[in-house]
Amino acid sequence: MATPGQTHPTGLSIIAGGGDIPIAVARAAQAAGRPLHIFGITGAADRSIESFPHDWINFGHIGKILSVSRAKNCREMVIVGAVRRPRFRDLRIDFGALMNLPSLFGWTVGGDNSVLTGIIRFFESKGFTVVGAHEIAPELLAGPNVFTKRKPGKTDKTDISVGLKVIKALGALDVGQAAVVANKYVLAVEAAEGTDRMLERCKDLNRWWKRGRRSGVLIKCAKPGQERRIDLPTVGPDTILRAAEAGLAGIAIAANDVLIVNRDEFVAAADEAGLFVIGIDTDTTEPA
């Protein structure tokens, strides 16, 4: 990777969904002197992408992605940000998509990991190299640290170990990247609804365990065998807000396998809410 100020010979296309991660990746690429072009998914990407070279696209604008990326010599590609899986009948396809209909249809069926793997294979078959957001902006990765003033206690560490085992077991079925455990009791497992809605469900479920104090841990990590170039788990200030509303004691995230959005704000929010945040070693199922 080029150092800041040095021109990188290969441009970067960013297919951007929602959230702040696409912008963080764009800034990191720009700082490294890389030519870049952002394709913002309409209805998902933030309008802040308009401060960079960009186009707005629908999921069906495959031809546009391919032609513009080639014209701008963007031979590497990052696919990042939150999106809702499209229904095939909702795709507004261009000619490039029409020529690749079998592949497009495959994106709308199957589990998340199989869909994401299919997307990567498609773009790589067209001559692009798909890279992960963490490869462009490694500073986004959580490390094996205690990020907050508060540290997990003995009960919290037990809950973390239980949560890791749950995610590993269900991850083999391509289910979720997160779980909530309180006093060794599994309160919730993330499915298609995402982390935020899972935490909303925990508001009532966690009341029995709290007994006047915060209790329970959100554990978040990649699924076993997950395609890390597209779908690394992400946490940010909103995660802290939801975890605090659910009455949890803290958050455990996989070291080097989870992206942190707006890290300073994230840690400050956790400290203000009285939550701990820790980076964990998922190989040993123990806190790092």
C-alpha positions in Angstrom: 0.0 0.0 0.0 1.3 3.5 -0.8 2.3 5.9 1.9 0.3 9.1 2.4 1.0 11.5 -0.5 2.4 8.8 -2.7 0.4 8.0 -5.9 -0.9 4.5 -6.0 -1.0 3.1 -9.6 -4.2 1.1 -9.1 -7.5 2.9 -8.5 -10.1 1.7 -6.1 -13.9 1.4 -6.6 -16.0 1.5 -3.5 -19.5 0.1 -3.7 -21.1 1.9 -0.7 -24.0 0.9 1.5 -25.1 2.7 4.6 -23.2 3.9 7.6 -19.9 5.7 8.1 -17.5 2.9 7.1 -17.5 3.6 3.3 -16.5 7.2 4.0 -13.7 6.0 6.4 -12.4 3.7 3.7 -12.6 6.5 1.0 -10.6 8.8 3.3 -7.9 6.2 3.9 -7.6 5.5 0.2 -7.4 9.2 -0.6 -4.7 9.7 2.1 -2.7 6.9 0.4 -2.9 8.8 -2.9 -5.2 6.2 -4.6 -7.5 7.3 -7.3 -11.0 6.2 -6.2 -14.6 6.2 -7.3 -17.6 5.5 -5.1 -20.8 3.8 -6.3 -23.4 4.8 -3.7 -26.4 2.4 -3.5 -29.5 4.5 -3.6 -31.5 4.3 -0.4 -28.6 3.0 1.6 -25.4 5.1 1.1 -25.1 8.5 2.9 -25.0 11.7 0.8 -21.6 12.4 2.2 -20.2 10.2 -0.6 -20.8 13.2 -2.9 -17.6 14.8 -1.6 -15.7 12.1 -3.6 -15.9 11.1 -7.2 -19.1 9.1 -7.3 -22.2 7.7 -9.1 -25.5 6.7 -7.6 -26.6 3.2 -8.5 -29.3 0.6 -8.1 -28.3 -3.0 -7.4 -29.0 -3.7 -11.1 -26.5 -1.2 -12.5 -23.8 -3.8 -13.0 -22.9 -2.5 -16.4 -22.3 1.0 -15.0 -20.1 -0.4 -12.2 -18.0 -2.4 -14.6 -17.6 0.3 -17.3 -16.9 3.3 -15.0 -14.5 1.3 -12.9 -12.5 0.2 -16.0 -12.6 3.7 -17.5 -11.1 5.1 -14.3 -8.5 2.2 -14.0 -10.1 1.1 -10.7 -9.1 -2.5 -10.7 -9.5 -3.1 -7.0 -12.9 -3.0 -5.4 -14.3 -2.7 -1.9 -17.9 -3.6 -1.1 -18.8 -2.1 2.3 -21.7 -0.7 4.3 -25.1 -1.8 5.4 -27.7 -2.8 2.7 -30.9 -4.7 2.6 -30.9 -7.7 0.3 -32.8 -6.8 -2.9 -35.7 -8.8 -4.3 -35.0 -9.8 -7.8 -38.2 -8.2 -9.1 -37.1 -4.8 -7.6 -33.8 -4.7 -9.6 -33.7 -2.0 -12.2 -31.2 -3.7 -14.5 -29.0 -2.1 -17.1 -27.6 -3.8 -20.2 -24.5 -5.1 -18.3 -26.9 -6.7 -15.7 -29.0 -8.1 -18.5 -25.9 -9.9 -19.9 -25.3 -11.5 -16.4 -28.8 -12.4 -15.3 -28.0 -15.9 -14.0 -25.3 -14.4 -11.6 -27.6 -11.6 -10.5 -30.4 -14.0 -9.6 -27.9 -16.0 -7.5 -27.3 -12.9 -5.4 -30.9 -12.9 -4.1 -31.0 -16.5 -2.7 -29.1 -18.5 -0.1 -27.5 -17.5 3.2 -25.5 -14.3 3.6 -22.1 -16.0 3.2 -23.0 -17.8 0.0 -24.5 -14.6 -1.5 -21.4 -12.6 -0.6 -19.1 -15.2 -2.0 -21.1 -15.2 -5.2 -20.7 -11.4 -5.5 -17.0 -11.6 -5.1 -16.6 -14.4 -7.6 -18.6 -12.4 -10.1 -16.5 -9.3 -10.0 -13.3 -11.3 -9.9 -14.4 -13.1 -13.0 -14.6 -9.7 -14.7 -11.0 -8.9 -13.9 -11.3 -7.0 -10.6 -9.6 -7.8 -7.3 -12.0 -7.5 -4.3 -10.4 -6.4 -1.1 -11.7 -5.9 2.4 -12.3 -2.5 4.0 -9.8 -3.5 6.7 -7.1 -3.9 4.0 -7.6 -0.3 2.9 -8.2 1.2 6.4 -6.6 -1.2 9.0 -7.1 1.4 11.7 -10.8 0.5 11.7 -10.1 -3.0 13.1 -10.6 -3.6 16.8 -7.5 -5.0 18.5 -7.0 -7.2 21.6 -7.6 -4.4 24.1 -9.8 -3.3 26.9 -11.0 0.0 25.3 -12.9 1.4 28.3 -12.4 2.5 31.9 -14.6 -0.3 33.1 -13.3 -3.9 32.7 -15.3 -7.2 32.6 -15.8 -9.1 35.8 -15.7 -12.9 36.3 -19.4 -13.3 35.4 -18.9 -11.2 32.3 -16.0 -13.3 31.2 -18.1 -16.5 31.6 -20.9 -14.9 29.5 -18.4 -14.0 26.8 -17.1 -17.5 26.6 -20.7 -18.9 26.3 -21.5 -16.3 23.6 -18.5 -17.2 21.5 -19.4 -20.9 21.6 -23.0 -20.0 20.5 -21.8 -17.9 17.6 -19.4 -20.6 16.5 -22.0 -23.3 16.6 -24.7 -21.3 14.8 -22.2 -19.7 12.4 -21.7 -23.0 10.8 -25.3 -22.7 9.6 -24.6 -19.1 8.3 -26.7 -17.6 11.1 -25.7 -14.2 12.7 -22.6 -12.6 14.0 -23.7 -11.7 17.5 -25.3 -13.0 20.7 -26.4 -11.6 24.1 -25.7 -13.7 27.2 -26.5 -12.9 30.8 -25.5 -15.1 33.7 -24.7 -17.9 31.2 -28.3 -17.6 29.8 -28.5 -16.9 26.1 -31.0 -14.0 25.8 -30.8 -13.5 22.0 -29.0 -14.6 18.9 -28.7 -12.3 15.9 -30.5 -13.4 12.8 -31.7 -11.5 9.7 -32.9 -8.5 11.8 -29.4 -7.3 12.6 -27.7 -6.4 15.9 -29.8 -3.2 16.7 -33.1 -5.0 16.6 -31.7 -8.0 18.5 -30.7 -5.6 21.2 -34.1 -4.0 21.3 -35.6 -7.5 22.0 -33.2 -7.7 25.0 -34.7 -4.7 26.8 -37.5 -6.8 28.3 -35.7 -10.1 28.3 -32.8 -8.7 30.4 -35.0 -7.2 33.2 -35.2 -10.5 35.1 -31.4 -10.8 35.3 -30.5 -7.2 36.1 -31.7 -7.0 39.8 -30.9 -3.3 39.9 -27.6 -3.4 38.0 -26.3 -3.9 34.5 -26.0 -7.5 33.5 -25.2 -9.4 30.3 -22.8 -9.0 27.4 -23.2 -8.4 23.7 -20.7 -10.7 21.9 -19.9 -9.9 18.3 -17.6 -11.7 15.9 -17.3 -13.1 12.4 -18.9 -16.5 11.7 -16.6 -19.5 11.1 -15.6 -19.5 7.5 -17.1 -16.1 6.9 -16.1 -14.1 3.8 -14.2 -11.3 5.5 -13.7 -9.2 2.4 -17.2 -7.9 2.5 -19.1 -8.6 5.6 -16.9 -8.0 8.7 -19.0 -7.2 11.8 -19.2 -3.6 12.7 -19.9 -1.7 15.9 -20.2 2.1 16.6 -21.7 4.6 18.9 -25.3 3.4 18.1 -24.3 -0.1 19.3 -23.3 1.5 22.7 -26.7 3.2 22.8 -28.7 0.0 22.1 -26.6 -2.0 24.6 -27.1 0.6 27.3 -30.8 0.7 26.7 -30.9 -3.1 27.0 -29.2 -2.9 30.4 -26.1 -4.8 29.4 -22.8 -4.6 31.3 -20.6 -4.5 28.2 -19.6 -5.5 24.7 -17.0 -8.1 23.6 -15.8 -7.9 20.0 -13.4 -10.2 18.2 -9.9 -8.8 18.0 -8.9 -8.1 14.4 -12.3 -9.3 13.1 -14.6 -6.4 13.9 -14.7 -2.9 12.5 -15.2 0.1 14.9 -17.0 3.1 13.5 -15.9 6.5 14.9 -13.7 4.9 17.5 -13.2 7.9 19.8 -16.9 8.6 20.0 -17.6 4.9 20.4 -15.3 4.6 23.5 -16.4 7.9 25.0 -20.1 6.7 24.7 -19.2 3.4 26.4 -17.4 5.2 29.3 -20.3 7.6 29.7 -22.8 4.8 29.8 -20.7 2.7 32.2 -20.2 -0.2 29.8 -17.0 -2.1 29.2 -15.7 -2.9 25.7 -13.1 -5.5 25.2 -11.3 -7.1 22.2 -11.3 -10.9 22.6 -9.3 -13.8 21.3 -11.9 -16.0 19.5 -9.6 -18.9 19.1 -9.4 -19.6 22.8 -13.0 -18.5 23.5 -11.5 -16.4 26.2 -11.2 -12.6 26.6 -7.8 -11.3 25.3 
